[in-house]
Amino acid sequence: MGNAPRTTQVTEIVTIRNHRPQQMQTTSISMVPEIDLEVHIQKNSFKITTEKGSSYLTFNFDSSHICLITVYYFGVEVLSKKEDHTMYFAVDTEKYPAPNSYKFPSGLNQKFPEKVSEINLNRYASDIASSESHNQYPIIITIKPENTIPFPYESSFLRIDKEKDIWKPVLLKQKIHFDGSSYYLSEIYGLSSLEDDKNVCIVCLTGKSKVTMMPCKHLCLCEECAQVLSESAVKKCPMCRACVNELLFIAK
């Protein structure tokens, strides 16, 4: 008996074209204040050394004042319920080492001493592996000026990788905390000083460059030209032609 005939159902394919112009999407310009940061941990300086089962964290930092450095292991970011809604870091001290603070003098390119902050990372290997799923950071470091005046301070968030039985710290992000708000710390290309005469808009060549393209981080447009870019259909950085998804206005 022959094979049953195969029936093919043919469906008309209709392409619908919308000839009406799409509504233009405007990219908002976010305002970011210019903050004088008196303390800073150098982002490429984090190291972990291991000796006889114990691990020691070290890094380089700069400070214009006497400062306090606090190291948290397996910390969690917590938003304060007080009116100022400041951020602080919580650690389960029954399970993990309690945070410790260390005082240092003012100075540039200082080194956080080895064998000061000690931890047995092998003991917490499973916690390190699962820290991301628990919104934990294996290491959080804050550096604050020791002063009653509310200076801005900085926090660094690290994960820990293990390669060939060697623990390696990896910086995930750095934040600046000031006046109840937190800001991501990021390098901006083209920013020497907002008062510098060289910071001229790359488009009109007259206005001051005060707006940064994100994510390429080029500071290259004045407010007026940035507004034009935010309302245009194609949003690309005028310096590198990368797509722009956010505009940051650096406020004095």
C-alpha positions in Angstrom: 0.0 0.0 0.0 1.4 3.3 -1.0 2.1 6.1 1.4 -0.8 8.4 2.3 -0.7 11.7 0.4 0.9 14.4 2.5 -1.2 17.6 2.7 0.6 20.9 3.0 -1.4 23.8 4.3 -0.4 27.1 2.7 -1.0 30.2 4.7 -0.9 33.6 3.2 2.0 35.6 4.6 1.2 39.3 4.9 3.8 41.8 5.8 2.3 44.8 7.6 4.3 48.0 7.3 3.6 50.9 9.6 4.3 54.0 7.5 3.7 56.3 10.5 6.9 57.6 12.0 7.7 56.0 15.3 7.6 58.2 18.3 11.0 59.5 19.1 12.6 58.1 22.2 14.3 60.7 24.3 17.3 59.8 26.5 17.1 61.6 29.8 20.1 63.5 31.1 21.0 62.4 34.7 22.6 64.9 37.0 25.7 63.8 38.9 27.4 66.2 41.4 31.1 66.8 41.3 32.5 65.4 44.6 36.0 66.0 46.0 37.0 62.6 47.2 39.8 62.8 49.8 40.3 59.0 50.1 40.6 56.3 47.4 41.7 52.7 47.1 43.6 52.0 43.9 41.5 49.6 41.9 44.3 47.5 40.3 46.2 47.0 43.6 44.2 44.2 45.3 46.1 41.1 46.2 45.7 38.1 48.4 48.7 36.2 49.8 48.4 32.8 51.5 50.7 31.3 54.1 50.1 28.2 56.2 46.4 28.1 55.4 45.8 31.7 56.2 45.0 34.4 53.6 45.9 38.0 53.8 44.5 40.9 51.9 46.6 43.9 50.7 46.1 46.9 48.5 47.3 50.5 47.9 45.4 53.6 48.8 45.6 57.4 48.9 44.3 59.7 51.6 44.5 63.4 52.3 43.5 62.9 55.9 44.0 60.4 58.7 41.6 57.7 57.6 39.9 54.5 58.8 39.8 51.4 56.7 37.3 48.7 57.5 37.3 45.2 56.0 34.1 43.2 55.9 34.0 39.5 54.9 30.8 38.2 53.4 29.0 41.6 53.8 25.6 42.6 52.5 24.5 46.1 51.4 21.7 47.3 53.6 19.7 50.5 53.2 19.1 52.2 56.5 15.5 52.7 57.5 16.3 56.1 59.1 15.3 59.3 57.3 18.7 59.7 55.6 18.4 56.2 54.0 22.2 55.8 54.1 23.8 52.5 53.0 25.7 50.3 55.5 27.1 46.8 55.4 25.9 43.9 57.5 27.8 40.7 58.4 26.6 37.6 60.1 29.3 37.7 62.8 28.2 34.3 64.2 29.2 32.7 61.0 31.9 35.0 59.6 34.7 37.1 61.0 33.6 40.4 62.5 34.6 43.6 60.6 37.8 45.2 61.7 38.9 48.9 61.3 42.4 50.2 61.0 43.7 53.7 61.3 46.3 55.1 58.9 48.0 58.5 58.5 47.5 60.8 55.5 49.6 60.1 52.5 49.7 58.9 48.8 50.3 55.4 47.6 50.2 53.8 51.0 50.0 50.0 51.3 47.5 48.2 53.5 49.9 45.9 55.4 50.0 42.2 54.8 49.1 39.9 57.7 46.8 42.5 59.2 43.4 41.2 57.9 43.6 37.4 58.2 41.1 34.9 57.1 41.1 31.2 56.2 39.5 31.3 52.8 39.6 27.5 52.3 37.2 27.2 55.3 34.7 29.5 53.5 35.1 28.0 49.9 31.5 27.0 49.6 30.3 30.4 50.8 32.6 32.2 48.3 31.1 30.0 45.5 27.5 30.8 46.5 28.0 34.4 47.6 26.5 35.9 44.4 23.3 34.0 44.7 22.9 35.3 48.3 23.7 39.0 47.3 26.8 38.8 49.4 30.2 40.2 48.6 33.1 38.1 49.9 35.1 41.3 50.6 33.8 44.9 51.1 36.4 47.6 52.1 35.4 51.1 53.2 37.9 53.9 53.5 36.7 57.0 55.4 38.4 60.2 56.6 38.6 60.4 60.3 36.8 63.7 60.8 33.6 64.9 62.4 32.8 66.8 59.1 30.8 64.5 56.8 33.4 63.9 54.2 32.6 61.6 51.2 33.9 58.1 51.7 34.5 55.1 49.4 33.6 51.5 49.3 35.1 48.7 47.2 33.3 45.4 46.5 35.2 42.3 45.5 34.6 38.7 44.6 37.2 36.0 45.1 38.2 33.6 42.4 40.4 30.5 42.7 42.8 29.6 40.0 45.2 26.6 40.4 44.7 26.7 44.2 45.5 30.5 44.3 42.9 32.9 45.6 42.5 36.1 43.5 40.5 39.1 44.4 38.4 40.7 41.6 37.0 44.2 41.9 33.4 44.3 41.0 32.6 48.0 41.7 33.5 51.0 43.7 31.0 53.5 45.2 31.2 57.0 46.7 28.8 57.7 49.6 27.9 61.3 50.5 25.0 63.1 52.0 22.7 60.1 52.1 23.4 59.1 48.5 25.6 56.6 46.8 27.3 57.0 43.4 29.3 54.5 41.3 32.9 55.5 40.9 33.9 55.4 37.3 36.7 56.9 35.2 35.6 59.7 32.9 37.7 60.3 29.8 38.4 64.0 29.1 37.8 65.4 32.6 40.6 67.3 34.1 38.6 70.1 35.7 35.3 71.7 34.9 37.0 75.1 35.0 39.6 74.0 32.5 39.4 76.0 29.2 40.4 72.9 27.3 37.0 71.2 28.2 35.2 72.5 25.1 32.2 70.8 23.5 33.4 68.7 20.6 30.4 69.6 18.5 29.8 73.3 18.8 33.4 74.2 20.0 32.1 76.9 22.2 30.2 75.5 25.2 31.8 73.8 28.1 31.9 70.0 28.1 29.7 68.9 31.0 27.9 65.9 29.8 29.4 62.3 29.7 28.4 59.6 27.2 27.6 56.2 28.8 28.8 53.5 28.6 31.9 54.8 26.8 32.5 57.5 29.4 33.6 60.3 27.1 33.0 63.8 28.5 32.6 65.7 25.3 29.3 67.6 25.0 27.8 70.8 26.4 24.3 70.9 27.8 22.7 72.2 24.6 24.4 69.7 22.3 23.6 66.9 24.7 20.0 67.9 24.7 20.0 67.6 20.9 21.6 64.2 21.1 19.1 63.0 23.7 16.2 63.8 21.3 17.8 62.4 18.1 16.8 59.1 16.6 20.4 57.8 16.5 22.4 58.3 19.7 26.1 57.8 19.2 29.1 59.3 21.0 30.6 62.0 18.7 34.1 60.8 19.7 34.0 57.0 19.4 30.6 56.4 17.7 29.6 54.0 20.4 25.9 53.8 21.1 24.8 56.0 24.0 22.2 54.7 26.4 22.7 57.3 29.2 23.9 60.9 29.5 25.5 62.1 32.7 25.6 65.8 33.5 28.5 66.7 35.8 27.2 69.3 38.1 29.5 71.7 39.9 
